Amino acid sequence: MKIQAYKIPVFIKNDLGTVQGALVYGEDVGLTREYQTDILNALGVADFDCIRLPAQDVETDTDSILNAACSPSLLGGGQSAMQVVRIDDITVKCAKAIQTFLDTAHTGFLLVTGGNLPAANAIRKIFEKQKNAVSLPCYMDDDRRIGNLVSETLRQYAIRISPDALQWLQSHMGADRMISRMELEKLVLYAGEQKSLNLDDVKNVMADSAHHRVDDVVYAVANGNVRALENGLCVLLDEGIGTIHILRMCQNHFITLHRASTDMINGMGIDDLTRAVFWKHKKAFIAQLQSWKPKNLVRALYVLSEAEKKCKQTGTVDFTILSRSLYQIIGLKKR
């Protein structure tokens, strides 16, 4: 069965015992990791106690998952003890082994992870149709979910935050859950015993955040700086930042540029146009406004949209598609 995104945390906490298998997949790598941890905690099993099977081994052995699930647990309890089997980066060739596992009575649990699997993917179809299995999609956080994450985290640690700081923080958080958690953890530590945060506090903590390293790539593209783009992409690749997240941050920036360009043509002043721009980037943003033609901003947005579609079709984190599209946009700036 398929669980709607906003219901997933409650399902893992209260209803995970009703199924024997879970597929965690999607474009948000950080959120997939978070859900995997939540699932193991709900089962009362540590990650190192799981049996990990390589996908390539499962492809050629239909009974491999079932045999692993029915093997005696190292923690004791004989055949009745729950054995958790994990398969990462699942492939469609594993479908028969998964179906065999779900169609057989046993006490094991199967935890499977995948990338951005399309709706027609055979693995997704199995987990969505089976009553004893669940499909858990991990989409990039939207504004509402980002707001909820920020509020819940600060409330958990009884931290007060000024309204302007909260608004600024939510507008500068990215869509990747793992990065958002990292930045919120830094804010919690910064708040310390005072348990309060103002706008200057938040800006100081976020000044060197992973989100701003993504911003560096976004501005390298909009500035037409090939060397900065190359260096920035290497850093993001090493940090495991999602391709879709980078593309969407670029889309947001070029949408902002296009709106500002239109407002500038209609007579709006520079101060008003850059009021919401991070201080570090104001000078560059103004230069971009003056150098980008509105028609080329529209073309850049089309390139980014097409790149996102292609990345989703591949079902992988495809940096080739990402880099090709960003270099193409740099070419647009020079026209």
C-alpha positions in Angstrom: 0.0 0.0 0.0 1.0 3.6 -0.6 1.1 6.1 2.3 0.6 9.8 1.6 3.7 11.8 2.4 2.2 13.8 5.4 1.0 10.6 7.0 4.3 8.7 6.9 5.7 9.7 10.3 2.5 8.7 12.1 2.3 5.4 10.2 5.9 4.5 11.1 5.3 5.3 14.7 1.9 3.5 15.1 1.2 1.1 12.3 4.5 -0.3 11.1 3.7 -3.6 12.8 0.9 -4.3 10.3 3.4 -4.8 7.4 6.4 -7.0 6.7 8.2 -4.8 4.2 8.8 -1.1 3.4 10.1 0.6 0.4 11.7 4.0 1.1 12.5 5.9 -2.1 12.6 9.4 -3.6 14.7 12.4 -4.5 15.3 13.6 -0.9 18.3 11.6 0.3 18.2 13.1 3.7 14.5 12.2 4.3 15.1 8.7 3.1 17.8 8.3 5.7 15.6 9.8 8.4 12.8 7.4 7.6 15.1 4.4 7.6 16.3 5.3 11.1 12.7 5.8 12.3 11.7 2.4 10.9 14.6 0.6 12.6 13.8 2.4 15.9 10.1 1.4 15.6 11.2 -2.2 15.1 13.6 -2.1 18.0 16.5 -3.2 15.8 19.9 -1.5 15.4 21.3 -1.0 11.9 24.3 -3.2 12.6 22.0 -6.1 13.5 20.3 -6.1 10.0 21.3 -8.5 7.3 22.4 -6.5 4.2 22.0 -8.1 0.8 23.6 -6.6 -2.3 21.0 -6.0 -5.0 23.0 -7.9 -7.6 22.9 -11.0 -5.4 19.2 -10.8 -5.0 18.7 -10.4 -8.8 20.0 -14.0 -9.4 18.6 -15.7 -6.3 14.8 -15.6 -5.9 14.9 -17.2 -2.4 17.8 -15.0 -1.1 15.6 -12.5 0.9 13.4 -15.2 2.3 16.4 -17.4 3.4 18.0 -14.4 5.1 14.8 -13.5 6.9 14.3 -17.0 8.2 17.8 -17.4 9.4 18.4 -17.5 13.2 19.0 -14.1 14.7 22.4 -13.4 16.3 20.5 -11.8 19.2 18.9 -15.1 20.1 15.2 -16.0 20.1 15.6 -18.8 17.6 13.4 -18.8 14.5 10.7 -16.6 16.2 13.0 -13.6 16.5 12.5 -10.9 13.9 15.3 -10.7 11.3 15.5 -7.4 9.4 16.8 -7.7 5.8 18.1 -4.5 4.1 18.6 -3.9 0.3 19.9 -0.5 -0.8 19.7 0.9 -4.4 17.1 -1.7 -5.4 16.8 -2.7 -9.0 13.8 -4.0 -11.0 15.5 -7.4 -11.4 15.0 -7.9 -7.6 11.2 -8.0 -8.1 10.7 -11.8 -8.1 12.7 -12.2 -4.9 10.7 -9.5 -3.2 7.4 -11.0 -4.3 8.5 -14.4 -3.0 9.4 -12.9 0.4 6.0 -11.0 0.7 4.0 -14.1 -0.4 5.5 -16.4 2.3 4.6 -16.5 5.9 7.5 -15.7 8.3 8.5 -13.2 11.0 11.1 -11.2 9.0 11.0 -7.6 7.8 12.3 -6.3 4.6 13.6 -2.7 4.3 14.3 -1.5 0.7 15.6 1.8 -0.5 15.7 3.3 -4.0 16.3 6.5 -5.8 13.6 8.5 -7.6 11.6 5.5 -8.8 8.9 6.3 -11.5 5.3 5.2 -11.0 5.7 2.4 -13.6 8.7 0.9 -11.7 8.1 -2.8 -10.9 9.4 -2.5 -7.3 7.1 0.4 -6.5 4.1 -1.5 -7.9 4.8 -4.5 -5.7 5.0 -2.4 -2.5 2.0 -0.3 -3.4 -0.3 -3.2 -4.2 0.7 -5.6 -1.4 -1.4 -5.4 1.8 1.5 -6.5 3.9 4.0 -4.0 2.4 4.2 -0.2 2.3 5.6 2.3 -0.1 7.0 5.5 1.5 7.9 8.3 -1.0 10.4 11.0 0.1 9.8 14.2 -1.8 11.7 17.4 -1.4 10.2 19.6 1.4 7.8 22.3 0.3 7.3 25.6 2.2 4.7 24.1 4.6 6.8 21.1 5.5 9.9 23.2 6.0 7.9 25.5 8.3 6.7 22.5 10.3 10.2 21.1 10.6 11.6 24.3 11.9 8.7 24.9 14.4 8.8 21.3 15.7 12.6 21.3 16.2 12.7 24.6 18.0 9.7 23.6 20.1 11.4 20.3 21.0 14.3 22.2 22.6 12.1 25.0 24.0 13.9 27.6 21.9 12.3 31.0 21.3 12.9 32.7 18.0 11.9 36.2 16.9 9.3 36.5 14.2 11.7 38.1 11.7 14.3 35.5 12.4 11.8 32.7 11.9 10.6 34.2 8.6 14.2 34.6 7.3 15.1 31.1 8.4 12.2 29.5 6.6 12.8 31.4 3.4 16.5 30.4 3.4 16.1 26.7 4.2 16.5 24.3 1.3 14.3 21.4 0.3 16.7 18.6 1.4 15.7 17.2 4.8 19.2 16.0 5.8 20.7 19.5 5.2 17.9 21.2 7.0 18.4 18.9 10.0 22.1 19.8 10.1 21.4 23.5 10.0 18.8 23.3 12.7 21.1 21.3 14.9 23.7 24.1 14.6 21.1 26.6 15.6 20.1 24.6 18.6 23.7 24.5 19.8 24.2 28.2 19.1 21.1 29.1 21.2 22.7 27.4 24.1 21.3 28.0 27.6 19.7 31.3 26.6 17.2 29.3 24.5 16.6 32.2 22.2 17.5 33.3 18.6 17.2 36.6 16.9 17.7 37.6 13.2 21.5 38.3 13.6 21.9 34.9 15.3 20.3 33.0 12.5 22.2 34.9 9.8 25.5 34.2 11.6 24.8 30.5 11.9 23.5 30.1 8.3 26.4 32.1 6.7 28.4 29.0 6.0 25.7 26.5 5.7 25.3 23.7 3.2 22.4 25.8 1.7 24.7 28.6 1.0 27.2 26.2 -0.7 24.3 25.4 -3.0 23.8 29.2 -3.3 27.4 29.5 -4.4 26.7 27.1 -7.3 23.5 28.9 -8.2 25.3 32.3 -8.3 28.2 30.8 -10.3 25.6 29.8 -13.0 23.8 33.2 -12.9 27.2 35.0 -12.9 28.5 33.0 -15.8 31.5 31.8 -13.8 32.6 28.4 -15.2 35.4 27.9 -12.8 33.3 28.6 -9.7 30.6 26.3 -11.0 33.1 23.4 -11.5 34.5 23.9 -8.0 31.1 24.2 -6.4 29.7 21.1 -8.1 32.6 19.1 -6.9 31.9 20.2 -3.3 28.2 19.4 -3.6 28.9 16.0 -5.1 31.3 15.1 -2.2 28.6 16.2 0.3 25.9 14.1 -1.4 23.6 17.0 -2.1 20.6 15.9 -4.3 20.5 16.8 -8.0 16.8 17.8 -7.8 17.5 20.1 -4.9 20.2 21.9 -6.8 18.0 22.3 -9.9 15.1 23.6 -7.8 17.3 26.1 -6.0 18.5 27.3 -9.5 14.8 27.5 -10.6 13.9 29.6 -7.6 16.8 32.0 -8.2 16.0 32.5 -11.9 12.3 33.0 -11.1 13.3 35.7 -8.6 15.6 37.2 -11.2 12.9 37.2 -13.8 10.4 38.9 -11.5 12.9 41.5 -10.4 13.8 42.1 -14.0 10.2 42.8 -14.8 9.8 45.0 -11.7 13.0 47.0 -12.7 11.6 47.6 -16.2 8.4 48.9 -14.5 10.4 51.4 -12.4 11.1 49.7 -9.1 14.2 50.8 -7.3 17.3 48.6 -6.6 16.8 48.8 -2.8 13.3 47.4 -3.1 14.4 44.8 -5.6 17.1 43.4 -3.4 15.4 43.7 0.0 15.0 39.9 0.4 18.4 39.0 -1.1 21.1 37.7 1.3 23.6 40.5 2.0 26.5 38.3 0.7 24.9 38.1 -2.7 23.4 41.6 -3.2 26.2 43.0 -5.4 26.1 39.9 -7.6 22.3 39.9 -7.8 22.3 43.5 -9.1 25.0 42.7 -11.7 22.8 39.8 -12.9 19.8 42.0 -13.2 21.8 44.3 -15.4 23.3 41.6 -17.6 20.5 39.0 -18.2 18.0 39.6 -20.9 14.4 38.7 -19.8 14.0 36.3 -22.8 17.1 34.4 -21.8 15.9 34.1 -18.2 12.8 32.4 -19.6 15.0 30.1 -21.6 17.1 29.3 -18.6 14.0 28.3 -16.6 13.0 26.0 -19.5 16.4 24.3 -19.5 16.2 23.7 -15.7 12.6 22.3 -16.0 13.7 19.9 -18.7 16.8 18.8 -16.7 14.6 18.0 -13.7 12.3 15.8 -15.9 15.3 13.9 -17.3 16.7 13.3 -13.8 13.4 11.9 -12.6 13.2 9.6 -15.6 16.6 8.1 -14.9 15.7 7.3 -11.3 19.3 8.2 -10.3 21.2 11.2 -8.9 22.5 12.2 -12.4 25.2 14.9 -12.2 25.8 14.6 -15.9 22.4 15.9 -16.7 22.8 18.6 -14.0 26.2 19.9 -15.1 25.3 19.9 -18.8 22.2 22.0 -18.1 24.0 24.5 -15.9 26.8 25.0 -18.5 24.1 25.5 -21.1 22.6 28.2 -19.0 25.9 29.9 -18.7 26.0 30.0 -22.5 22.6 31.7 -22.5 24.0 34.6 -20.4 26.5 35.4 -23.0 23.9 35.8 -25.8 
